[in-house]
Amino acid sequence: MTFNIQAGAYTGSYREYVTRSWQAVLPHKGKIQNLAAIAKLAEGCDVVGLQEADSVSVRSGFRHQVEYLAESAHFPYWSHQRNRGLGVAQPGNGVLSRFPPSSVRAHRLPGAIPGRGALEVRFGEEPDDLRVVIVHMALTAAGQLKQANYLAELVRPYSNAVVLGDFNCAPDSPALAALFADRHLRPASTLPTFPSWNPVRCIDLVLTTRTVKVKHVEVLAVAVSDHLPVVVEVEVSRHCAETLAALTEQT
């Protein structure tokens, strides 16, 4: 699953970005209720990529949101990449996993305005082992182009990769062309995910290499963020499955 959780806040219209702007800096009990609902959604998944998940900050009520979700949904492994440290808010990418990663690497994505990142989760260290990369890209086309080129270089050596997250642009955007060059990656879905109250834009994407077989895709209609989550069922190669089993046995 990939989900931009808006730091636990829910927005129900464009007007509420203004009228409920206080949610960006202050905690409230509705965020805990939303996080509990997100944890329920995550329970049926093996790997969850999160965007706009706060570490310990004012607006999260000094609660680490990724850790809270891991505990609530019973994930034994989690990690967080803080992309901005603003005091009142510390958003970033997060991962929840039922499989033990062999390593997790945080990448700073290029751009004129800092604060965008990619969280690379490795399940094995060989080039043909599974990689899951969680991203949150820039709002501008120029920034997206730079970041897509960076991601293309990052995943090019890997034959079994899933790149998922909030790309802030559609899969047919010229900015993403580098990711689809030579058919290395392909979108699992073009279903709209934003805004959650009237989804018309497909910006929350799951991209896979050809060796990762997509079996089912679903966008969940839930009112807990300004984005909708995307759930994808995939079949990985026998080699990747064996590596995941070996990593699990070692823990």
C-alpha positions as CSV (number, residue, x, y, z in Angstrom):
1,M,0.0,0.0,0.0
2,T,1.1,3.6,-0.6
3,F,-0.6,6.4,1.2
4,N,0.0,10.1,1.7
5,I,-1.5,10.5,5.2
6,Q,-1.3,14.3,5.5
7,A,0.2,13.9,8.9
8,G,-3.1,12.4,10.2
9,A,-5.3,15.4,9.1
10,Y,-8.4,15.1,6.9
11,T,-9.3,17.7,4.3
12,G,-12.8,17.4,2.8
13,S,-12.7,20.3,0.2
14,Y,-10.3,22.8,-1.2
15,R,-11.8,25.5,1.1
16,E,-10.7,23.4,4.1
17,Y,-7.1,23.9,3.2
18,V,-7.7,27.5,4.5
19,T,-10.4,27.0,7.1
20,R,-8.7,24.0,8.6
21,S,-5.1,25.3,8.1
22,W,-4.5,25.1,11.8
23,Q,-4.2,21.4,11.4
24,A,-0.8,22.0,9.8
25,V,0.6,23.2,13.1
26,L,-1.6,21.9,15.9
27,P,-2.5,18.5,17.2
28,H,-6.1,17.4,17.7
29,K,-8.0,14.2,18.6
30,G,-9.2,13.7,15.1
31,K,-5.7,12.9,14.0
32,I,-5.5,10.0,16.4
33,Q,-8.8,8.7,15.0
34,N,-7.5,9.0,11.5
35,L,-4.3,7.2,12.3
36,A,-6.3,4.4,13.9
37,A,-8.3,4.1,10.7
38,I,-5.1,4.1,8.6
39,A,-3.7,1.3,10.9
40,K,-6.8,-0.8,10.2
41,L,-6.2,-0.3,6.4
42,A,-2.6,-1.3,6.7
43,E,-3.2,-4.5,8.7
44,G,-3.9,-6.6,5.6
45,C,-0.7,-5.5,3.8
46,D,2.9,-6.8,3.9
47,V,4.6,-3.5,3.0
48,V,3.2,0.0,3.4
49,G,4.8,3.2,2.0
50,L,3.8,6.4,3.8
51,Q,4.2,10.0,2.8
52,E,3.7,13.1,4.9
53,A,4.1,11.1,8.1
54,D,5.4,13.1,11.0
55,S,8.0,12.1,13.5
56,V,7.9,13.7,17.0
57,S,6.6,17.2,16.5
58,V,4.0,19.7,17.8
59,R,1.3,18.9,15.3
60,S,1.6,15.2,15.9
61,G,1.2,15.7,19.6
62,F,4.8,14.6,20.1
63,R,3.9,11.2,18.8
64,H,6.0,9.4,16.1
65,Q,3.3,8.6,13.6
66,V,5.1,5.8,11.8
67,E,6.0,4.1,15.1
68,Y,2.4,4.5,16.2
69,L,1.1,2.9,13.0
70,A,3.6,0.1,13.2
71,E,2.5,-0.7,16.8
72,S,-1.2,-0.3,16.0
73,A,-1.1,-2.5,12.9
74,H,1.4,-5.0,14.4
75,F,4.2,-4.4,12.0
76,P,7.5,-5.7,13.4
77,Y,9.7,-3.4,11.2
78,W,9.4,0.3,10.4
79,S,11.6,3.2,9.4
80,H,11.2,6.9,8.8
81,Q,12.9,9.5,6.7
82,R,12.5,13.0,8.0
83,N,12.5,15.3,5.0
84,R,11.8,18.6,6.7
85,G,12.6,19.6,10.3
86,L,10.3,22.5,11.0
87,G,9.8,22.2,14.8
88,V,6.1,22.3,14.7
89,A,6.1,19.7,11.8
90,Q,8.6,17.1,10.8
91,P,7.1,15.3,7.8
92,G,8.8,12.6,5.8
93,N,8.5,9.2,4.2
94,G,7.9,6.0,6.2
95,V,7.7,2.3,5.7
96,L,6.0,-0.5,7.6
97,S,7.0,-4.0,6.8
98,R,6.3,-7.6,7.9
99,F,9.6,-8.7,6.4
100,P,12.9,-7.7,7.9
101,P,14.8,-5.4,5.5
102,S,18.4,-6.1,5.0
103,S,19.0,-2.3,4.9
104,V,17.2,1.0,4.5
105,R,18.7,4.0,2.8
106,A,17.5,7.5,2.7
107,H,18.0,9.6,-0.4
108,R,17.6,13.4,-0.8
109,L,15.9,14.1,-4.0
110,P,17.4,17.1,-6.1
111,G,15.4,20.3,-6.4
112,A,15.5,24.0,-6.0
113,I,13.5,23.7,-2.8
114,P,14.9,21.1,-0.4
115,G,12.7,18.7,1.5
116,R,11.8,15.9,-0.9
117,G,13.2,12.4,-0.4
118,A,13.1,8.7,-1.4
119,L,13.3,5.9,1.1
120,E,15.0,2.8,-0.4
121,V,14.1,-0.4,1.4
122,R,16.3,-3.4,0.5
123,F,15.2,-7.0,1.0
124,G,18.6,-8.5,0.2
125,E,21.7,-6.8,-1.1
126,E,22.2,-8.4,-4.5
127,P,21.1,-6.5,-7.6
128,D,18.3,-9.1,-8.3
129,D,16.9,-8.9,-4.8
130,L,13.7,-6.9,-4.1
131,R,13.8,-3.1,-3.7
132,V,10.9,-1.0,-2.5
133,V,11.4,2.8,-3.0
134,I,9.0,5.2,-1.3
135,V,9.0,8.7,-2.8
136,H,7.4,12.1,-2.4
137,M,8.2,14.3,-5.3
138,A,8.1,18.0,-6.0
139,L,5.1,20.1,-7.0
140,T,6.8,21.8,-10.0
141,A,7.4,20.1,-13.4
142,A,11.1,21.2,-13.3
143,G,11.6,19.6,-9.9
144,Q,9.7,16.4,-10.9
145,L,11.9,16.0,-14.0
146,K,15.1,16.3,-11.9
147,Q,13.8,13.8,-9.3
148,A,12.5,11.3,-11.9
149,N,15.9,11.3,-13.5
150,Y,17.5,10.7,-10.1
151,L,15.1,7.8,-9.4
152,A,15.6,6.3,-12.8
153,E,19.4,6.1,-12.2
154,L,18.8,4.7,-8.7
155,V,16.6,1.8,-9.8
156,R,18.1,1.1,-13.2
157,P,20.5,-1.7,-11.9
158,Y,17.6,-3.5,-10.1
159,S,15.5,-6.1,-11.9
160,N,13.0,-6.5,-9.1
161,A,11.8,-3.1,-7.9
162,V,8.7,-1.3,-6.8
163,V,8.7,2.5,-6.7
164,L,5.6,3.9,-5.0
165,G,4.4,7.1,-3.5
166,D,3.1,10.6,-4.1
167,F,4.6,11.7,-7.5
168,N,2.5,14.9,-7.7
169,C,2.0,14.3,-11.4
170,A,0.3,11.7,-13.6
171,P,2.1,8.7,-15.2
172,D,1.7,10.3,-18.6
173,S,3.5,13.4,-17.5
174,P,6.6,14.3,-19.5
175,A,8.5,14.7,-16.3
176,L,8.3,11.0,-15.6
177,A,9.5,9.8,-19.0
178,A,12.9,8.7,-17.6
179,L,11.3,6.2,-15.3
180,F,9.5,4.5,-18.2
181,A,12.5,4.6,-20.7
182,D,13.3,1.2,-22.1
183,R,10.2,-0.2,-20.4
184,H,12.2,-0.5,-17.2
185,L,9.2,0.6,-15.0
186,R,5.5,0.6,-15.7
187,P,2.5,2.0,-13.7
188,A,0.3,-0.6,-12.0
189,S,-2.7,1.7,-12.3
190,T,-4.0,5.0,-13.6
191,L,-6.9,5.3,-11.2
192,P,-7.4,8.7,-9.7
193,T,-6.5,9.3,-6.1
194,F,-6.5,13.1,-5.5
195,P,-8.3,14.9,-4.0
196,S,-9.9,12.3,-1.8
197,W,-13.3,14.0,-1.7
198,N,-13.5,14.0,-5.5
199,P,-10.6,12.1,-7.1
200,V,-9.7,13.3,-10.5
201,R,-5.9,13.1,-10.6
202,C,-3.7,10.0,-10.7
203,I,-0.7,11.1,-8.7
204,D,-0.3,8.4,-6.1
205,L,1.5,5.7,-8.1
206,V,2.9,2.2,-7.9
207,L,5.5,1.5,-10.5
208,T,7.0,-1.9,-11.0
209,T,9.7,-3.6,-13.0
210,R,8.5,-6.2,-15.5
211,T,9.6,-9.1,-13.3
212,V,7.2,-7.9,-10.6
213,K,3.8,-9.2,-11.7
214,V,0.8,-7.0,-10.7
215,K,-2.2,-9.2,-9.8
216,H,-4.7,-6.7,-8.4
217,V,-5.0,-2.9,-7.8
218,E,-7.5,-1.1,-5.7
219,V,-7.9,2.5,-4.7
220,L,-9.7,2.6,-1.3
221,A,-12.4,5.2,-0.8
222,V,-11.7,6.4,2.7
223,A,-12.0,9.8,4.2
224,V,-8.9,10.1,6.4
225,S,-6.5,12.3,4.3
226,D,-6.6,14.5,1.2
227,H,-5.3,11.5,-0.8
228,L,-6.7,8.0,-1.3
229,P,-4.5,5.0,-0.6
230,V,-3.6,2.5,-3.3
231,V,-3.3,-1.2,-2.5
232,V,-1.5,-3.4,-5.0
233,E,-1.1,-7.2,-4.9
234,V,2.1,-8.4,-6.6
235,E,3.8,-11.6,-7.3
236,V,7.6,-11.5,-7.0
237,S,10.2,-13.9,-8.5
238,R,11.1,-17.2,-6.8
239,H,14.5,-15.7,-6.0
240,C,13.0,-12.7,-4.2
241,A,10.5,-15.0,-2.3
242,E,13.4,-17.2,-1.2
243,T,15.4,-14.2,0.0
244,L,12.5,-12.9,1.9
245,A,12.1,-16.3,3.6
246,A,15.8,-16.4,4.4
247,L,15.7,-12.9,5.9
248,T,12.7,-13.9,8.1
249,E,14.4,-17.0,9.3
250,Q,17.4,-15.1,10.4
251,T,15.5,-12.8,12.7
